[in-house]
Amino acid sequence: MFYRPEAGHGLPHNPFNALIAPRPIGWISTRGAQGDNLAPYSFFNAVAYVPPQVMFASTGTKPDRHGTKDSVSQIIESGTFCVNIGTGDLRDQINASSAPLAAGRNEFDATGIAAEECHSIDCPRVANAAAALECRMTQIVPLAGQANFVVLGVVTGVHIRDDCIVDGRFDPRAAGGWIARMGYKDYAAVSDLFEMERPE
């Protein structure tokens, strides 16, 4: 089949985000004038090595925020955020933190997720995440369409759970594997790995 997005696809569900999968989930924690916030974003990835940098994209709005969602609003206020790496052992908490709570309601408290303070920024992080990346925002880029934004940040601190370091490598399979978004309501826990050498 072929379709133009503006004309519609004719399928029961939009296939777009299932085509680009698996997508790692950036579990973004922030602190702002209304308190702490935690929300998962599947438009997330690393974008540079030196200095290490990440991005996530936020789409849509909340009625109690002006043209965006809590995470972006609070990053605009603070200039910081933390990316918590989700794993299979935390999948229920990740999903619970996606609830559309009112601005100012703390997802850590509402869902019983333990928080700890970051070291290099004034922001909470998920205490038992397999890894967490403390970030200073470098840019927020508006995208085509309404309420679509890319947030870019430089990593200022890295936490790795001790049991997720295996033979000197980050390996969260003991924590249920990396959790990834597949599209629709589908997710995957990545645990089947293989190696390939790049050509010279």
C-alpha positions as a Markdown table, in Angstrom:
| # | Residue | x | y | z |
|---|---|---|---|---|
| 1 | Met | 0.0 | 0.0 | 0.0 |
| 2 | Phe | 1.0 | 3.6 | -0.3 |
| 3 | Tyr | -0.6 | 6.6 | 1.4 |
| 4 | Arg | 0.0 | 10.3 | 1.9 |
| 5 | Pro | -0.3 | 11.2 | 5.5 |
| 6 | Glu | -2.5 | 14.2 | 4.9 |
| 7 | Ala | -5.0 | 11.9 | 3.0 |
| 8 | Gly | -5.2 | 9.2 | 5.6 |
| 9 | His | -4.1 | 5.6 | 5.6 |
| 10 | Gly | -7.5 | 3.8 | 5.8 |
| 11 | Leu | -6.3 | 1.3 | 8.4 |
| 12 | Pro | -8.0 | 0.8 | 11.8 |
| 13 | His | -4.9 | 2.4 | 13.6 |
| 14 | Asn | -2.2 | 4.8 | 12.5 |
| 15 | Pro | 0.8 | 2.7 | 11.4 |
| 16 | Phe | 3.4 | 5.5 | 11.6 |
| 17 | Asn | 5.0 | 4.9 | 15.0 |
| 18 | Ala | 4.9 | 1.1 | 14.5 |
| 19 | Leu | 7.0 | 1.5 | 11.4 |
| 20 | Ile | 9.9 | 3.0 | 13.3 |
| 21 | Ala | 10.6 | 0.5 | 16.1 |
| 22 | Pro | 11.8 | -0.5 | 18.5 |
| 23 | Arg | 12.3 | 2.9 | 20.0 |
| 24 | Pro | 14.0 | 3.3 | 23.4 |
| 25 | Ile | 12.0 | 5.0 | 26.1 |
| 26 | Gly | 13.3 | 8.1 | 27.7 |
| 27 | Trp | 11.7 | 8.3 | 31.1 |
| 28 | Ile | 12.1 | 12.0 | 31.7 |
| 29 | Ser | 12.2 | 13.5 | 35.1 |
| 30 | Thr | 12.0 | 17.3 | 35.7 |
| 31 | Arg | 11.6 | 19.9 | 38.4 |
| 32 | Gly | 9.8 | 23.1 | 38.0 |
| 33 | Ala | 7.9 | 25.8 | 39.8 |
| 34 | Gln | 5.0 | 23.4 | 40.4 |
| 35 | Gly | 7.1 | 20.5 | 41.7 |
| 36 | Asp | 8.6 | 17.3 | 40.3 |
| 37 | Asn | 7.4 | 15.4 | 37.2 |
| 38 | Leu | 8.1 | 12.1 | 35.6 |
| 39 | Ala | 6.9 | 10.9 | 32.1 |
| 40 | Pro | 7.9 | 8.4 | 29.4 |
| 41 | Tyr | 8.7 | 9.5 | 25.9 |
| 42 | Ser | 9.3 | 7.0 | 23.1 |
| 43 | Phe | 10.6 | 9.6 | 20.6 |
| 44 | Phe | 14.0 | 9.5 | 22.4 |
| 45 | Asn | 17.7 | 8.8 | 21.5 |
| 46 | Ala | 21.3 | 9.6 | 21.9 |
| 47 | Val | 22.6 | 12.1 | 19.3 |
| 48 | Ala | 26.4 | 12.7 | 20.0 |
| 49 | Tyr | 29.4 | 11.2 | 21.8 |
| 50 | Val | 31.6 | 14.2 | 22.7 |
| 51 | Pro | 30.2 | 15.8 | 24.7 |
| 52 | Pro | 27.5 | 13.1 | 25.2 |
| 53 | Gln | 24.1 | 14.5 | 24.1 |
| 54 | Val | 20.5 | 13.2 | 23.9 |
| 55 | Met | 17.2 | 14.3 | 22.5 |
| 56 | Phe | 13.5 | 13.6 | 23.1 |
| 57 | Ala | 10.4 | 14.9 | 21.4 |
| 58 | Ser | 7.2 | 15.9 | 23.0 |
| 59 | Thr | 4.0 | 16.0 | 21.0 |
| 60 | Gly | 0.6 | 17.3 | 22.0 |
| 61 | Thr | -0.6 | 19.5 | 24.8 |
| 62 | Lys | -2.3 | 19.5 | 28.2 |
| 63 | Pro | -5.1 | 21.8 | 29.1 |
| 64 | Asp | -3.3 | 23.1 | 32.2 |
| 65 | Arg | -0.1 | 23.9 | 30.3 |
| 66 | His | 0.4 | 26.5 | 27.6 |
| 67 | Gly | 0.9 | 24.8 | 24.2 |
| 68 | Thr | 2.9 | 21.8 | 25.5 |
| 69 | Lys | 3.2 | 19.2 | 28.3 |
| 70 | Asp | 4.6 | 19.3 | 31.8 |
| 71 | Ser | 8.1 | 18.0 | 30.9 |
| 72 | Val | 8.8 | 20.7 | 28.3 |
| 73 | Ser | 7.2 | 23.4 | 30.5 |
| 74 | Gln | 9.5 | 22.5 | 33.4 |
| 75 | Ile | 12.6 | 22.2 | 31.3 |
| 76 | Ile | 11.9 | 25.7 | 30.0 |
| 77 | Glu | 11.8 | 26.9 | 33.6 |
| 78 | Ser | 14.8 | 25.0 | 34.9 |
| 79 | Gly | 17.0 | 24.3 | 31.9 |
| 80 | Thr | 17.6 | 20.7 | 33.2 |
| 81 | Phe | 16.2 | 17.2 | 33.0 |
| 82 | Cys | 17.1 | 13.6 | 33.7 |
| 83 | Val | 16.7 | 10.7 | 31.3 |
| 84 | Asn | 16.0 | 7.5 | 33.3 |
| 85 | Ile | 16.6 | 4.3 | 31.3 |
| 86 | Gly | 13.6 | 2.0 | 31.5 |
| 87 | Thr | 13.9 | -1.7 | 31.9 |
| 88 | Gly | 11.5 | -4.6 | 31.9 |
| 89 | Asp | 11.4 | -4.8 | 35.7 |
| 90 | Leu | 10.0 | -1.2 | 35.8 |
| 91 | Arg | 7.5 | -1.5 | 32.9 |
| 92 | Asp | 4.4 | -1.1 | 35.1 |
| 93 | Gln | 5.8 | 2.0 | 36.8 |
| 94 | Ile | 6.8 | 3.4 | 33.4 |
| 95 | Asn | 3.3 | 2.9 | 32.1 |
| 96 | Ala | 1.7 | 4.3 | 35.3 |
| 97 | Ser | 3.7 | 7.5 | 35.0 |
| 98 | Ser | 2.2 | 8.2 | 31.6 |
| 99 | Ala | -1.2 | 9.0 | 33.2 |
| 100 | Pro | -2.4 | 12.5 | 32.3 |
| 101 | Leu | -2.1 | 13.9 | 35.9 |
| 102 | Ala | -2.8 | 17.6 | 36.5 |
| 103 | Ala | 0.2 | 19.9 | 36.4 |
| 104 | Gly | 1.8 | 20.0 | 39.8 |
| 105 | Arg | 0.8 | 16.4 | 40.7 |
| 106 | Asn | 4.0 | 14.4 | 41.3 |
| 107 | Glu | 4.2 | 11.1 | 39.4 |
| 108 | Phe | 6.8 | 9.8 | 41.8 |
| 109 | Asp | 4.3 | 10.2 | 44.7 |
| 110 | Ala | 1.2 | 9.2 | 42.7 |
| 111 | Thr | 2.7 | 5.9 | 41.5 |
| 112 | Gly | 5.0 | 5.0 | 44.4 |
| 113 | Ile | 8.2 | 5.4 | 42.3 |
| 114 | Ala | 11.2 | 6.0 | 44.6 |
| 115 | Ala | 13.1 | 9.2 | 43.8 |
| 116 | Glu | 16.7 | 10.3 | 44.5 |
| 117 | Glu | 18.4 | 13.6 | 43.9 |
| 118 | Cys | 20.6 | 14.1 | 40.9 |
| 119 | His | 24.3 | 15.1 | 41.6 |
| 120 | Ser | 25.1 | 17.6 | 38.9 |
| 121 | Ile | 21.7 | 19.3 | 38.4 |
| 122 | Asp | 18.7 | 20.2 | 40.6 |
| 123 | Cys | 16.4 | 17.5 | 39.5 |
| 124 | Pro | 15.0 | 14.1 | 40.7 |
| 125 | Arg | 15.8 | 10.8 | 39.2 |
| 126 | Val | 14.3 | 7.3 | 39.4 |
| 127 | Ala | 16.2 | 5.7 | 42.3 |
| 128 | Asn | 16.3 | 2.2 | 40.9 |
| 129 | Ala | 16.5 | 2.9 | 37.2 |
| 130 | Ala | 19.1 | 0.8 | 35.4 |
| 131 | Ala | 20.8 | 4.0 | 34.4 |
| 132 | Ala | 20.1 | 7.7 | 34.5 |
| 133 | Leu | 21.5 | 10.6 | 32.5 |
| 134 | Glu | 21.6 | 14.0 | 34.1 |
| 135 | Cys | 21.2 | 16.7 | 31.4 |
| 136 | Arg | 21.4 | 20.4 | 30.8 |
| 137 | Met | 19.1 | 21.6 | 28.1 |
| 138 | Thr | 20.9 | 23.1 | 25.1 |
| 139 | Gln | 18.0 | 23.7 | 22.7 |
| 140 | Ile | 14.2 | 23.3 | 22.4 |
| 141 | Val | 13.3 | 23.2 | 18.7 |
| 142 | Pro | 9.8 | 23.7 | 17.5 |
| 143 | Leu | 8.8 | 21.2 | 14.8 |
| 144 | Ala | 6.2 | 21.3 | 12.1 |
| 145 | Gly | 2.6 | 21.1 | 13.4 |
| 146 | Gln | 1.2 | 22.3 | 16.7 |
| 147 | Ala | 2.8 | 21.4 | 20.0 |
| 148 | Asn | 5.6 | 19.4 | 18.6 |
| 149 | Phe | 9.0 | 20.1 | 20.2 |
| 150 | Val | 12.5 | 18.5 | 20.2 |
| 151 | Val | 14.4 | 18.9 | 23.5 |
| 152 | Leu | 18.2 | 18.5 | 23.2 |
| 153 | Gly | 20.5 | 18.3 | 26.2 |
| 154 | Val | 24.2 | 17.6 | 27.1 |
| 155 | Val | 24.8 | 14.9 | 29.6 |
| 156 | Thr | 26.4 | 16.2 | 32.8 |
| 157 | Gly | 26.3 | 13.1 | 35.0 |
| 158 | Val | 25.7 | 9.3 | 34.5 |
| 159 | His | 24.3 | 6.9 | 37.1 |
| 160 | Ile | 24.5 | 3.1 | 36.4 |
| 161 | Arg | 23.0 | 0.5 | 38.7 |
| 162 | Asp | 25.8 | -1.8 | 39.9 |
| 163 | Asp | 24.0 | -5.0 | 38.9 |
| 164 | Cys | 23.7 | -3.7 | 35.4 |
| 165 | Ile | 27.5 | -3.7 | 34.8 |
| 166 | Val | 28.5 | -7.2 | 33.6 |
| 167 | Asp | 32.1 | -7.9 | 32.6 |
| 168 | Gly | 32.7 | -4.1 | 32.4 |
| 169 | Arg | 29.7 | -3.4 | 30.1 |
| 170 | Phe | 26.3 | -2.0 | 30.7 |
| 171 | Asp | 23.9 | -4.9 | 30.4 |
| 172 | Pro | 20.5 | -4.5 | 32.0 |
| 173 | Arg | 19.2 | -8.0 | 31.2 |
| 174 | Ala | 19.3 | -8.8 | 34.9 |
| 175 | Ala | 16.7 | -6.0 | 35.2 |
| 176 | Gly | 14.4 | -7.4 | 32.5 |
| 177 | Gly | 16.2 | -6.0 | 29.5 |
| 178 | Trp | 15.9 | -2.7 | 27.8 |
| 179 | Ile | 12.2 | -1.8 | 27.3 |
| 180 | Ala | 11.2 | -0.4 | 23.9 |
| 181 | Arg | 8.1 | 1.0 | 22.3 |
| 182 | Met | 6.9 | -0.9 | 19.2 |
| 183 | Gly | 3.8 | 1.1 | 18.3 |
| 184 | Tyr | 0.1 | 0.7 | 19.1 |
| 185 | Lys | 0.0 | -0.7 | 22.6 |
| 186 | Asp | 3.0 | -3.0 | 21.9 |
| 187 | Tyr | 6.3 | -3.0 | 23.8 |
| 188 | Ala | 9.3 | -5.2 | 23.8 |
| 189 | Ala | 11.9 | -6.1 | 26.4 |
| 190 | Val | 15.2 | -6.4 | 24.5 |
| 191 | Ser | 17.4 | -9.3 | 25.7 |
| 192 | Asp | 18.5 | -11.2 | 22.6 |
| 193 | Leu | 21.8 | -9.6 | 21.6 |
| 194 | Phe | 24.4 | -10.4 | 18.9 |
| 195 | Glu | 27.7 | -8.8 | 17.8 |
| 196 | Met | 28.9 | -7.7 | 14.4 |
| 197 | Glu | 32.3 | -6.2 | 13.5 |
| 198 | Arg | 32.3 | -3.1 | 11.3 |
| 199 | Pro | 34.1 | -3.3 | 8.0 |
| 200 | Glu | 37.6 | -1.9 | 8.0 |
